[in-house]
Amino acid sequence: MRPYIICHMVASIDGRIDCAMVEKISGDEYYSTLEELDCPSLLEGRVTMEHYNAAKEPFVQIINKPVGKFCTFVAEESDAYMVSVDTWGRLRWKSNNIEGVPLICIVSEKASEEYLETLRQQDISWIAVGKDGIDLAKAMEVLYERFGVKRLGLLGGGHINGGFLEAGLIDEVSLLLAPGIDGRTGETSLFDGISDKGRMPVQLRLEQVKKLKNDVLWIRYKL
């Protein structure tokens, strides 16, 4: 059992998602449509969290001792959570919540005991799962079973979106297509970082197309 997962993103028409760029070609449609998706809990990758929510200076460990096993800590039970995915445990936090919503940090078993103890002292919930990297499938099971997360909004970036796609964990894609072109070399796309060159494209079924203000299109697909 795992949450129903909706990937909700805004992109230029060439599929790029750089935050500073898309903010210039769209308005507040991203947040108004997110409310309509009815996902009380939201998940963001390290880069997005670092850009918007985490402290500017990363966590620096003194003792390099990985936790080395699956474990979890529930600091607070809630109807809604903000979930951070941070493989090595590098993000540092000013608070145990984001805009009043309790924080959960998902890390791999390579994260240090020191980092997890810091989270515990801040009353921040955490899940450490995956030997070589985060085991996303298992992490989603823990979110469902231990934290009661039934619907989850996946808010990118591209590499964490790609990881969820590769793991077969996305149920729906909610895309805001903003009227602008990026075109810069090397910018991350909506789904990125999958190394299997022979991987077949994931087929989608169109559910809705709606024109919003600022000439933004809201497109919803199911997998």
C-alpha atoms as one frame of an Amber mdcrd trajectory, in Angstrom:
protein
   0.000   0.000   0.000   1.231   3.477  -0.867  -0.204   6.974  -1.447  -1.914
   7.977  -4.692   0.795  10.187  -6.226   0.179  13.162  -8.518   3.206  14.859
 -10.113   2.285  18.567 -10.344   4.664  20.792 -12.311   4.894  23.991 -14.335
   7.162  24.104 -17.393   7.988  26.100 -20.487   6.709  24.629 -23.743  10.090
  22.937 -24.260   9.666  21.114 -20.943  12.202  23.024 -18.825  11.456  23.671
 -15.159  14.086  26.106 -13.849  12.311  27.949 -11.012  13.569  31.440 -11.862
  12.567  30.970 -15.511   9.032  29.640 -15.042   8.238  32.362 -12.515   8.743
  34.882 -15.322   6.281  33.216 -17.722   3.431  32.261 -15.360   1.449  33.667
 -12.442  -0.103  32.052  -9.364  -1.819  29.292 -11.357   0.554  26.677  -9.980
  -0.727  27.113  -6.430  -4.417  27.531  -7.252  -4.451  24.337  -9.334  -2.460
  22.488  -6.650  -5.279  23.203  -4.192  -7.769  21.613  -6.607  -5.765  18.372
  -6.656  -6.642  17.741  -2.991  -3.208  16.488  -1.935  -2.759  17.485   1.723
   0.819  16.156   1.777   3.485  17.375  -0.645   6.948  16.070  -1.554   9.887
  17.999  -2.997  13.429  16.981  -3.930  16.615  18.335  -2.412  17.214  21.026
  -5.052  13.682  22.446  -4.779  13.745  22.350  -0.983  17.142  24.032  -0.975
  15.826  26.776  -3.275  12.670  27.562  -1.314  12.683  26.177   2.230  15.937
  24.856   3.698  18.643  26.913   5.371  21.218  28.307   2.964  24.205  26.570
   4.565  24.190  22.737   4.351  24.551  20.378   7.288  28.213  19.466   7.870
  28.809  16.274   9.820  31.647  15.920  12.292  31.587  12.121  12.624  31.135
  10.110   9.420  29.100   7.170  10.715  26.247   6.136   8.374  23.080   4.893
  10.036  23.427   1.709   7.933  19.933   0.308   8.452  16.272   1.005   7.801
  14.774   3.112  10.571  12.180   5.808  11.074  11.210   8.428  13.626   7.699
   9.872  13.978   7.926  13.251  15.689   4.339  14.326  15.053   1.167  12.852
  13.609  -0.767  15.102  11.263  -3.323  15.134   8.447  -0.768  16.832   6.174
   3.018  16.804   5.780   5.792  18.453   3.790   8.176  15.703   2.677  11.801
  16.268   1.698  13.911  13.749  -0.249  17.599  14.232   0.573  19.741  11.130
  -0.118  22.833  11.989   1.947  21.236  14.161   4.629  22.645  17.528   3.628
  19.700  19.900   4.114  19.620  21.943   7.295  16.349  23.237   8.715  15.373
  26.324  10.693  12.139  24.746  11.901  10.324  21.420  12.126   7.562  22.688
   9.849   7.061  24.553   6.582   4.281  27.122   6.712   2.760  25.312   9.671
   2.879  21.831   8.104   5.113  19.215   9.848   8.253  18.187   7.989   9.328
  14.614   7.133  12.848  14.002   5.802  13.501  10.907   3.674  17.165   9.925
   3.451  19.136   6.843   2.463  20.869   4.569   4.950  24.100   6.346   3.954
  22.979   9.413   5.902  24.883   9.879   9.143  23.627   9.020  12.606  24.646
  12.540  13.551  22.287  14.042  10.979  19.336  11.932  12.096  19.978  12.815
  15.727  19.965  16.494  14.763  16.554  15.995  13.146  15.295  14.169  16.234
  16.399  17.035  18.473  14.476  19.438  16.223  11.339  17.231  16.402  11.564
  16.505  12.673  10.262  13.121  11.503  12.519  11.037   9.274  12.670   7.846
   7.242  16.063   6.262   6.456  15.611   3.623   3.759  17.790   2.184   0.974
  21.364   0.911   1.065  22.844   2.624  -2.014  20.222   5.326  -2.496  16.728
   6.030  -1.268  14.344   3.115  -1.802  11.433   5.237  -2.987   8.936   2.367
  -3.112   9.612   1.392   0.494   9.588   5.030   1.580   6.116   5.480   0.071
   4.895   2.402   1.947   6.173   3.919   5.196   4.461   7.242   4.439   1.203
   5.357   3.945   1.463   2.950   6.889   3.252   5.023   9.574   2.165   8.552
   8.685  -1.254   7.892   7.101  -0.481   9.704   3.818  -3.179   8.675   1.309
  -2.647  11.312  -1.422   0.709  12.905  -2.194   1.640  15.773  -4.477   5.061
  15.258  -6.091   6.485  18.707  -6.856   9.848  17.905  -8.491  12.597  18.764
  -9.660  13.273  16.722 -12.680  15.574  14.105 -11.174  13.282  13.186  -8.300
  10.377  13.098 -10.779  12.455  10.785 -12.951  13.197   8.571  -9.971   9.513
   8.236  -9.112   8.678   7.550 -12.766  11.383   4.887 -13.049  10.094   3.232
  -9.871   6.538   3.135 -11.235   5.193   5.323  -8.444   3.350   8.058 -10.343
  -0.414   7.712 -10.847  -1.179  11.056 -12.463   0.618  13.999 -14.085  -0.729
  17.523 -13.625   1.171  19.844 -15.974   0.912  23.600 -16.278   2.329  24.526
 -19.668   3.416  28.167 -19.493   3.611  30.324 -22.652   7.356  30.661 -22.944
  10.446  28.922 -24.322  13.628  28.311 -22.349  16.003  26.659 -24.827  19.141
  26.915 -22.678  21.550  24.005 -22.856  21.697  21.766 -19.815  18.523  22.906
 -18.060  16.575  20.189 -16.238  13.374  18.924 -17.823  10.141  17.709 -16.233
  11.448  14.148 -15.931  15.192  13.692 -16.016  18.099  11.520 -14.942  16.950
   8.059 -16.088  20.088   6.310 -17.344  18.455   3.419 -19.252  18.784   4.556
 -22.891  16.593   1.711 -24.107  13.714   2.481 -21.750  10.345   2.671 -23.502
   8.336   5.898 -23.096   5.614   5.800 -20.445   2.222   6.106 -22.101  -0.359
   8.504 -20.684  -4.115   8.920 -20.980  -5.394  12.486 -21.365  -7.972  13.423
 -18.728  -8.321  17.205 -19.022  -7.102  20.303 -20.842  -8.087  23.705 -19.485
  -6.958  27.201 -20.481  -6.132  29.378 -17.483  -5.252  33.050 -17.212  -1.923
  34.252 -18.627  -2.378  31.757 -21.518  -1.289  28.879 -19.278  -2.656  25.416
 -20.160  -3.526  22.958 -17.391  -3.126  19.424 -18.733  -3.918  16.343 -16.677
  -2.904  12.797 -17.585  -3.259   9.419 -15.907  -0.691   6.679 -16.330
